[in-house]
Amino acid sequence: MRAYSDDLRLRIIKMIQANELSQADIAGHFSVSLPFVEKLWHRFRTTGNYQAKAFAGGVKRLLKADENLLRELVKEQSDLTLAELCERVSKATGKPPVTTATMCVELQRLKLPLKKSRFTLVKEKLSVFRTDGSSIKRK
């Protein structure tokens, strides 16, 4: 969504200063929201500025500098869980660990594979041993 024009902002400020209408009526007159008018007026009173703020950018990637490390860790052991991967990156970099959600997003961004199954170890044990203790040959 684009910012409202400086011309519109200035007309709103002038109408508020003229004390012609309430802020709610001014918002309706210019087809903008009441919170926009309130925030614009507050900012104008405190700073004297009515222009739109510059876009500050999005959220910075926490693991951007660690892309090569992630690729190496996944290449060495591709079946690491997200939690294990978070711990290993934290230990290697000395930074606090990131959340598993952040790690998942970063792996998707780098197009690296995720652990295939949470139960790989359990499945292997089940396929190797029977309940009576005898072993089964795997195919």
C-alpha positions as CSV (number, residue, x, y, z in Angstrom):
1,M,0.0,0.0,0.0
2,R,1.3,3.4,-0.9
3,A,1.6,6.3,1.6
4,Y,-0.9,9.1,1.4
5,S,0.4,12.1,-0.5
6,D,2.0,15.1,1.2
7,D,-0.7,17.3,-0.3
8,L,-3.5,15.3,1.4
9,R,-1.6,15.2,4.7
10,L,-1.1,19.0,4.6
11,R,-4.8,19.6,3.8
12,I,-5.8,17.4,6.8
13,I,-3.4,19.4,9.1
14,K,-4.8,22.7,7.9
15,M,-8.3,21.6,8.5
16,I,-7.5,20.4,12.0
17,Q,-5.7,23.7,12.7
18,A,-8.7,25.6,11.5
19,N,-10.8,23.8,14.1
20,E,-13.7,23.4,11.5
21,L,-14.5,19.7,12.2
22,S,-13.7,17.0,14.6
23,Q,-11.0,14.5,13.7
24,A,-13.6,11.8,13.0
25,D,-15.4,14.1,10.6
26,I,-12.2,15.1,8.9
27,A,-11.3,11.5,8.5
28,G,-14.7,10.9,6.9
29,H,-14.3,14.0,4.7
30,F,-11.0,12.8,3.2
31,S,-11.9,9.1,3.2
32,V,-9.0,8.1,5.5
33,S,-9.1,6.3,8.9
34,L,-9.5,8.1,12.2
35,P,-6.2,6.5,13.5
36,F,-4.4,7.9,10.5
37,V,-5.6,11.4,11.3
38,E,-4.8,11.0,15.0
39,K,-1.3,9.8,14.3
40,L,-0.7,12.4,11.7
41,W,-1.8,15.2,14.1
42,H,0.3,13.8,16.9
43,R,3.4,13.6,14.8
44,F,2.8,17.1,13.4
45,R,2.5,18.5,17.0
46,T,5.5,16.8,18.3
47,T,7.9,17.0,15.4
48,G,6.4,19.6,13.1
49,N,6.7,17.1,10.2
50,Y,3.7,15.8,8.3
51,Q,5.5,13.9,5.5
52,A,5.4,10.1,5.2
53,K,8.3,8.3,6.8
54,A,10.8,6.5,4.6
55,F,10.4,2.8,4.2
56,A,12.7,1.2,6.8
57,G,13.0,-2.2,5.1
58,G,11.9,-5.6,6.2
59,V,13.1,-8.0,8.9
60,K,16.8,-8.8,8.6
61,R,17.7,-12.5,8.1
62,L,19.4,-13.8,11.3
63,L,21.2,-16.6,9.5
64,K,22.3,-14.8,6.3
65,A,26.0,-14.8,7.3
66,D,25.8,-18.5,8.2
67,E,24.6,-19.8,4.8
68,N,27.8,-21.7,4.1
69,L,27.8,-23.3,7.6
70,L,24.2,-24.4,7.1
71,R,25.0,-26.0,3.8
72,E,28.0,-27.8,5.3
73,L,26.0,-29.1,8.3
74,V,23.2,-30.4,6.1
75,K,25.7,-31.9,3.7
76,E,27.5,-33.7,6.5
77,Q,24.3,-35.0,8.2
78,S,21.1,-34.5,6.3
79,D,18.9,-36.0,8.8
80,L,19.4,-33.5,11.6
81,T,16.3,-32.2,13.2
82,L,15.6,-28.4,13.2
83,A,16.4,-28.2,16.9
84,E,19.7,-30.0,16.5
85,L,20.6,-27.8,13.6
86,C,19.8,-24.7,15.6
87,E,22.1,-26.0,18.4
88,R,25.0,-26.8,16.1
89,V,24.8,-23.4,14.3
90,S,24.7,-21.7,17.7
91,K,27.8,-23.6,19.0
92,A,29.7,-23.0,15.7
93,T,29.0,-19.2,15.6
94,G,28.8,-18.4,19.3
95,K,25.4,-16.6,18.7
96,P,22.3,-17.4,20.6
97,P,20.2,-20.2,19.0
98,V,17.5,-19.2,16.6
99,T,14.0,-20.7,16.7
100,T,13.1,-23.8,14.8
101,A,10.7,-21.7,12.7
102,T,13.5,-19.4,11.7
103,M,15.7,-22.3,10.8
104,C,12.9,-23.9,8.7
105,V,12.4,-20.7,6.7
106,E,16.2,-20.4,6.1
107,L,16.4,-24.0,4.9
108,Q,13.5,-23.4,2.6
109,R,15.1,-20.2,1.3
110,L,18.4,-22.1,0.6
111,K,16.4,-25.0,-0.9
112,L,18.0,-27.4,1.5
113,P,16.2,-30.7,2.5
114,L,14.5,-31.1,5.8
115,K,14.7,-34.2,8.0
116,K,12.6,-36.8,6.3
117,S,11.0,-38.3,9.3
118,R,11.0,-37.7,13.1
119,F,10.7,-41.5,13.6
120,T,13.6,-42.8,11.5
121,L,15.4,-44.3,14.4
122,V,12.3,-45.9,15.8
123,K,11.4,-47.4,12.5
124,E,14.9,-48.9,12.1
125,K,14.7,-50.5,15.5
126,L,11.2,-51.9,14.8
127,S,12.3,-53.4,11.5
128,V,15.5,-55.0,12.9
129,F,14.1,-56.6,16.1
130,R,11.1,-58.7,16.8
131,T,9.3,-58.8,20.1
132,D,10.7,-62.3,20.9
133,G,14.3,-60.9,20.5
134,S,15.2,-62.6,17.2
135,S,16.4,-60.3,14.4
136,I,14.7,-59.8,11.0
137,K,16.7,-59.4,7.9
138,R,16.1,-56.1,6.2
139,K,15.5,-55.9,2.5
